[in-house]
Amino acid sequence: TVYSQKPMDSDGQFAFSRASEASRVNSAGLIEKVRTNLFTESNNFSDSDWDIKAGTFTQGVEDPNGGNDAWSWTSQNTDPFLYQNGKSVSGVGTLSIWVKGVGSTIGKNFELRVASVPYKNVVLTGEWQRVEHFNNTAGGTWVGFEYGNPAVLGDVVHIYQAQYEYGTVATDYIATTSVAVSEGSVANMPRLDYSGGATCPSLLLEPSRTNLVTQSEYFGASTWTERSLSVTDNYATSPDGSVNASRILASGSDAALYQSISVTNGTTYTMSVWLKVASGTLDTTISFSSTGFPDGEGDGGKYKDITVTDTWQRFSLTSTADQTVSTITAPIGGFSGFNSGDDVLMWGAQCEVGNYATSLISTYGTAATRARDYTYFAQSPTANFGTGDFSLFLDVEDVKERSDSVSSVGLIGNRQSGVWWRFYHTSSTNKAYFEVASTAGGYAIIQYSTYTNLASGRHKIGVSRSGTELNIYLDGVSVVSTTATSYLQNFDGTNTKIELNAWNTSSAITNAKWHQCLIFKGKALSNDELATITTL
């Protein structure tokens, strides 16, 4: 049995960076996106951040949670209003607040305004209710509330916890004070991902990608073209647990919902979407346009035949453009695959450059980019392996390649100084390699597996280096055993690095889920130990 002592300091911690927010699958199996309450002072309505208002505001009345943090809003004229100005949301946003009528205001209207019309009126009752309204905005707009229509001097309503956020539905309240607050996988936060029903998460590392679809979850937006179908937004519970999935109902033959994109000849694109039906199954299609992509069904062609069930599934279509042209992406329909009476639920449309689908990049009116994940351990001097024995263990899943068909599983060494170990694979040769570069110049490369063996599923790699021998095990089997000195490099220089999902920090070169990375300094694991720790 191999044991590893837990460090008592932070010298062995990996650094992590990602210059954008991102999504993941959380421990509940739901897709978790970053949520932000864009209102400041979200439950302090007397603050100057609520800079356009009429009425008096007094805190201390009973709130929906049994406390006394709600506010009394008393009218001083016939038009009481409460706004924050300059909320710079360009796209779809949702406004929400808890509200309750008091005395004369019970039965009166309470109005929610997100920029321009349409506004939303709700009828006040004597009970607390959380009300919400979404709308498209152009940014820099007034967002807030009015009541009465008209009010009477001295009218009172109670209000509590205002929120304004991206998307078409109100999510759990996020309290703010002087600045907006975000929750989820914000910039520079590692993503512990529970995809596939995992009980133990993996570290999700992906390259940078851009979602070219400008409204990923709002299918009633004008950017989507409806052909012989109708869209009902916020119709059902989606894979993120909110009631923001859309119903798509075909009303004629060859129906489709699509959005225009521009594609470049020779570039590979992957379109993806989550779909389900209320019951039974539905045979239908997802498609690109008849212009811009090669003929044919399935990956590599214009469309794909799919079977949608009553369980949420993510479907994808990958194809390489054969023209530079403005074309369309249709996450449902096309090529006579969606016809009158066909009924489906839809959520999370994405179209990205690359030969596989990555995690959802939500968009709310414009294309959005997720920066690459990058993690490394700078060996200066903490991880200096010296000239003695050491071992390495990598536990990784679904190693996908970048667009140039090369995927590096991990790098140890310093590319700038010309000394490194690297594990990589490439589909162009269908091979996986262990590569060593030495200060003496040149490379030593061993093929240790095939691309196919590493491209999907979970894999464990164990490496043991002594002063005289190098052994590598993959999934419990010996794949490399050599005494050649060209493979026995010492990593004892300054600024040496261990990098995952990177090549000398300059670019992301793989997409993978990392379960574990262990380094045994001063210990060359035996072959029996390598077999034990790498057996799946």
Secondary structure, DSSP 8 states (H G I E B T S, - for coil): -------SSSTT--EEE-SS-B-EE-TTS-EE--EEE--SSTT-TTSTTS-EEESEEEEEE--TTSSS-EEEEE-SSS--EEEEEEE--EEEEEEEEEEEEEGGGTTSEEEEEESSS--EEEE--SS-EEEEEEEEEESSEEEEEEEESS--TT-EEEEEEEEEEESSS--S----SSS-EEESB-TT---EE-GGG-SS-EEEE---EEE--SBSS-TTSTTSEEESEEEEEEEE--TTSSS-EEEEEE-STT-EEEEEEEE-TT-EEEEEEEEE-SSS-EEEEEEE-SSSS-SSBSTTSSEEEEEE-SS-EEEEEEEE-SS-EEEEEEEEE-TT-S-TT-EEEEEEEEEEESSS--S----BSS-EEE---EEEEEESSTT--BTS-EEEEEEEEEEE--TTSEEEEEEEEETTTTEEEEEEEETTTTEEEEEEE-TTSSEEEEEEE-HHHHHSSEEEEEEEE-SS-EEEEETTEEEEEE--GGG---B-STTEEEEES-STTS----EEEEEEEEEEET----HHHHHHHH--
